[in-house]
Amino acid sequence: MSVVDDTALTTAGGVPPAPGAAPALARRGRRRRAAQEPKERGVISSADRKRRSVQVWLWIIQSLMLVGLVIAGLGPLVWSAKASVSSSQAIVSDPMSIWFTPNQWGNLPLAWNGAQIGQSLGNTVILAVGSTIATLFVSVTGAYLLSVLRPKWGPVLSGAVLATLFLPGVISLVPLYLTILRMPLLNISLQDTFWAVWLPSAASAFNVLVLVRFFDSIPRELLEAAKIDGAGPLRVLFSVVLPLSRPIIGVVALLSVIGSWKEFLWPMLVLSDPALQPVSVMLPRIAQGNSPLSVQMAAVFLTIILPVVLFVIFQKQFLRGVGTAGGIKG
């Protein structure tokens, strides 16, 4: 028999416990000792962490890593902000000396009006909002069909959707462009219209599969209870599935906005009219023109600051959605 503390095998009155109670008390004592033992948090043990030299080195390493991450993450953004209000001569002569040059705030109005960044940003917002709405409509309905309704031919459709992930986007570029030039059955052209960007962006197999996985994690008891109460498929979708899926829907929407914001090749092909082009297509035209370098840097800063602000505002929803994308606890 293993050695056990006498206090663990003795009742409060000092009377030995019954023979059958000894194993239970022994297990309880082992659990108590295991709970009291400190847990190892990494390659450095808890005893080593208490040493003064180890604490100093950990503090130095963590501080250096934090400074490196801040410089790598915020450095380009801060430099572009300063370059947007600096002179072209200062940027060309010594890019790192612009911190000590006077600010030229007139670059921002010149980039907004003269370089038509304001109009391009408006077009970008319209394209991003329309693409997000189209993506959510197709992804939510497709995932709801595959995960909740589950028709007999659902596995075949799911396999077809999964197979599209293995096709490089450049392969479908030419057929998709020809389709935009002449829509089947309708015999109309979507060239130089926002629909030419909205409709192709809606067909995202990745978003469909992500939503399918999340919908699969919704407890089936909730869906069955709604059906017993007389709710139809649409009522189940809007009253049960969508309210529980707000985090992952927010993530899909945010990823769609970011993807549409930085899209360059497809809008350049289908939007030849400069009045309809987004800022991603307008920036190379500004660089090829006769605009000063300071105005170009101001245009770049105005382009990147808006997505950064949106992420800062909605970072909690984004991170919460990523954390709950794996499923829902029943």
C-alpha positions, -999 to 999 in steps of 0.1 A, spaced: 0 0 0 13 35 -9 22 59 18 -5 84 24 -5 113 49 -21 104 82 -42 135 80 -57 124 47 -66 90 62 -80 103 94 -113 118 101 -117 151 119 -122 133 153 -90 113 150 -108 80 143 -95 59 114 -118 58 85 -137 28 73 -117 3 52 -136 12 20 -130 49 24 -92 47 24 -88 46 -14 -112 75 -19 -93 96 6 -60 87 -10 -72 98 -44 -85 130 -29 -51 137 -13 -33 131 -46 -57 154 -65 -52 181 -38 -14 178 -41 -16 179 -79 -37 210 -77 -12 227 -54 18 219 -76 27 248 -100 21 241 -137 49 245 -162 42 274 -186 69 267 -212 104 256 -217 115 276 -187 103 261 -154 86 280 -127 116 276 -104 139 292 -131 114 320 -136 119 330 -100 156 336 -105 166 372 -109 189 367 -138 162 348 -158 136 375 -151 160 402 -164 167 383 -196 131 375 -202 122 412 -197 149 422 -222 139 397 -248 102 405 -245 109 442 -247 130 438 -278 104 416 -295 76 442 -287 97 470 -301 105 450 -332 68 442 -338 58 478 -333 84 491 -357 75 464 -383 38 470 -379 34 507 -374 67 519 -390 55 519 -426 22 535 -417 38 563 -397 64 570 -423 38 572 -451 18 596 -429 48 619 -425 58 615 -462 22 626 -472 29 660 -457 65 664 -468 81 679 -499 91 658 -528 127 670 -526 130 658 -490 115 624 -498 139 619 -527 171 632 -511 169 614 -478 137 595 -470 146 592 -433 152 629 -428 116 639 -435 109 637 -397 128 670 -393 112 688 -423 82 712 -420 48 698 -429 31 707 -461 -6 701 -454 -16 712 -489 -5 678 -503 -37 661 -489 -62 685 -506 -42 682 -538 -43 644 -537 -80 644 -527 -92 667 -554 -65 671 -580 -56 634 -582 -93 624 -578 -86 602 -548 -119 612 -533 -139 600 -562 -118 568 -564 -123 561 -527 -161 566 -532 -160 540 -560 -140 517 -538 -166 519 -510 -194 512 -535 -176 482 -549 -167 469 -514 -202 472 -500 -218 457 -531 -193 428 -532 -199 422 -495 -236 420 -498 -234 397 -528 -209 375 -510 -230 372 -479 -261 364 -499 -245 336 -519 -224 322 -490 -252 322 -464 -278 307 -487 -253 281 -500 -241 271 -465 -277 270 -452 -286 246 -480 -257 223 -475 -257 224 -437 -293 227 -425 -316 217 -454 -293 189 -465 -308 178 -498 -300 144 -513 -277 159 -539 -260 180 -512 -228 159 -510 -223 163 -548 -227 201 -546 -204 202 -516 -177 183 -535 -181 206 -565 -177 236 -543 -146 221 -526 -131 213 -560 -132 249 -571 -106 257 -544 -80 237 -563 -84 258 -594 -61 288 -597 -79 321 -602 -59 329 -634 -75 298 -651 -110 312 -648 -100 348 -657 -105 346 -694 -138 326 -694 -151 350 -667 -141 380 -687 -159 367 -718 -189 360 -697 -190 396 -685 -186 409 -721 -217 389 -731 -239 375 -704 -254 341 -714 -292 341 -721 -294 379 -715 -270 389 -743 -260 420 -725 -226 434 -715 -216 443 -679 -184 461 -690 -179 494 -672 -206 486 -646 -203 478 -609 -221 445 -615 -191 432 -633 -172 433 -600 -201 425 -576 -213 393 -593 -179 374 -597 -169 383 -561 -200 366 -547 -189 331 -558 -165 324 -530 -161 287 -522 -140 294 -492 -166 315 -475 -193 289 -482 -172 262 -466 -164 283 -436 -201 291 -430 -210 254 -435 -186 244 -408 -201 270 -384 -237 261 -392 -228 224 -386 -218 234 -350 -252 249 -342 -271 224 -320 -296 205 -340 -320 206 -311 -326 243 -317 -334 237 -353 -357 208 -346 -375 229 -318 -381 257 -343 -395 232 -369 -418 217 -342 -431 252 -334 -441 256 -371 -412 276 -384 -404 272 -421 -370 272 -437 -368 309 -441 -380 315 -405 -354 291 -392 -327 309 -412 -336 344 -400 -347 336 -364 -323 308 -354 -293 304 -377 -284 341 -385 -286 354 -349 -263 326 -337 -239 332 -367 -234 369 -363 -197 365 -353 -187 344 -383 -208 365 -406 -190 396 -394 -157 379 -401 -168 370 -437 -180 405 -443 -148 421 -431 -127 397 -452 -148 405 -482 -144 442 -477 -106 439 -473 -104 416 -504 -125 440 -525 -105 470 -513 -71 456 -524 -84 440 -557 -65 453 -587 -65 431 -617 -102 423 -622 -114 460 -617 -87 471 -641 -100 447 -668 -138 453 -665 -138 490 -655 -120 509 -682 -138 542 -675 -117 563 -650 -148 577 -634 -157 541 -622 -123 528 -613 -114 522 -576 -84 536 -558 -63 504 -564 -65 511 -601 -62 548 -599 -29 549 -579 -8 534 -607 -23 560 -631 -13 588 -607 23 574 -605 25 573 -643 13 609 -646 30 642 -638 19 644 -602 46 653 -577 60 625 -555 46 643 -524 11 642 -538 15 605 -547 25 597 -511 -5 617 -499 -27 596 -521 -12 564 -508 -17 575 -472 -54 584 -478 -58 550 -494 -44 529 -466 -57 549 -436 -93 540 -441 -90 502 -439 -67 506 -408 -94 527 -391 -121 502 -400 -101 474 -385 -93 493 -353 -131 500 -349 -142 465 -356 -113 446 -342 -132 431 -313 -159 417 -335 -133 404 -359 -113 386 -332 -144 373 -315 -156 359 -348 -123 342 -354 -123 327 -319 -159 314 -323 -155 302 -359 -147 267 -346 -182 261 -333 -208 267 -306 -209 250 -273 -242 233 -268 
